[in-house]
Amino acid sequence: MYCPFCRNPDSRVIDSRTADEGAAIRRRRSCPACGRRFTTQESVILMVAKRSGATEPFAREKIVTGVRRACQGRPVSEDQLAILAQLVEETIRARGCAEVPSHEVGLAILGPLRELDEVAYLRFASVYRGFESLADFETEISALRAARQESGALAP
């Protein structure tokens, strides 16, 4: 780790603490050359394997952008989109893999989106799952109705 002040290639760790609910480590460092102190943050980079075979770093903003399109014209706030993206990232990181297929990212989006807004869920699922006919929509709507009835039956 290079000192940001004098560019010395050596530094000494003074203190280490977890950050971002355990997803990162903050380290307080001291430069032996100039004596100045600075803080670094280390985190694991989650990679997404795309269908083409290429990999890229996971980006919450890409989730928000994709889901925002599905939520267009729906009563969904930016805060709700940010929370959904955070839930998706937590779900994927909880699997403990350094690289996840993009397909799993899409699956992780479907659950929270279904809870957030059913119409947006149908829009997203129709593109993600490649609905090709009216029957595909009817099947998904039937599943939504069944889930709603089941959850209604469980409620007191």
N, C-alpha and C positions, 0 to 999 in steps of 0.2 A: 504494500500500500504506500503510494507516494504521498509525501506531505504536500498539502495544497498550497502551502506558503513558500517553502524553499525547494520543493521537488526532491527532497532527500528520499531515497528508495526504502528507508527503514523507518518503522514506527513501533512504539510500545503500547500494548493494550493496558489501559488503566482500569476500565470497568466494562462489564458486559451485562446487558439486560435484554429480556425478550420484549418485542414490540408487536403491534398489530395482532394482538391476541395469540401470540406464539408463532405467527407466520414469518417473523423476521427477528433479527438480533441487532440491537444497537450497541455499538462499541465506542467508548470514549478512548481516544488515543493521544499519545504525546510523541512529538518528534525529538529524537535525541540531538539533532543538529541545531535546530533553532529554538527548541524548548516550547514551542507553541502547541496548543491542544486543539483537537478537532474531533468531530463525531462522524462515524460511518454507520451505514445500515446495510446488513446483508439479508438477502431473501432468496429463496429458491425460485428459479424461473420455470414456470409451468409452460410446457410446449404443447402445441396443438398440431396433430398430424392431419393434413388435409387429404381429400380424396386423390389429388394429383400425386401424392407422395411427398410433397414439400412440407416442411414444418415451419411454424412461426410461433413467437411468444403469445401466450394467452393475453387477450385485451378485453377488459370489461366494456370498454366503449363500443367494441364491435357488437357485443350482445345488446347493449342499449340501443344502438342504431338499428339493428335488425328487428328488435321487438317494438321499437317506436313506430316502424312502418306498419306492423300488424295492429298497433293500437291507434292508428290515425283515425280521428273522429270519435274516439271512445273517451270516456271520463277517467283517464289514467294520467296521473301527474308524473313529472320528471323524478320526483322523490321516490315514487313507487317503482319506476323503472330502475333507478339506482339500487334500490333495495333488492329487486329481483336479480339484477346482475351480481350483487354481492352474494345472494343465496346460491346462485349458480356456481360462482367461483368457489365458495365454501364447500359445496357438494362435490365438485371435481377435485379440489385439493384433499378432501377427506378420503378419497380413494387411495391416496399415497403413491400415485404414479407420477413420474417426471414428465411423461408424454401421454396425452390422451387423444384418441381419434376425434375428429370434428363431429362425427355422428353422436358420440357420447355427450358432447357439449349441447347439441340440439335436443337430445333426450332430457338432459338436465334442465333445459329451459321450459319444456312442455308442462311439467308438474306445477311449478310456481305460476306460470302464465295462466294455466287453467283455473287456479284459485283466484287470480287477479281479475281476469275478464274472460268470459267464455267466448265472446265474439272474436276477440283478439286471438284467443287460443285456436279457434277454428281457422282463422286466416293464416296464422303461423303454421299450424299443422298441415293445412292444405298445400302449402309450398314445400315445407320440410319433408313431408311424407309423400309428396308428389301425387295428390289426388287427381284422378283422371276422369272421373264421372260423378254424376249426381249420387250414385249409389255409395261412393266413398264418403260423401258428405252425410248422407242419411245414416250410414253405419256409425260415424263418429258422433253425430247428434244423438243417436239412440244410446250410445255409451255414456254421453254426458247426462242424459235424462236418467238413466239407470243409476249412475253415481249420485246424482242429486237426490233421487228417491231413497237410495240406501242411506245417505247421510241424514236425510230428513227423518227416516225411520229410527235412526240411532239417537236423534236428539230427544230430550225429555219433553 
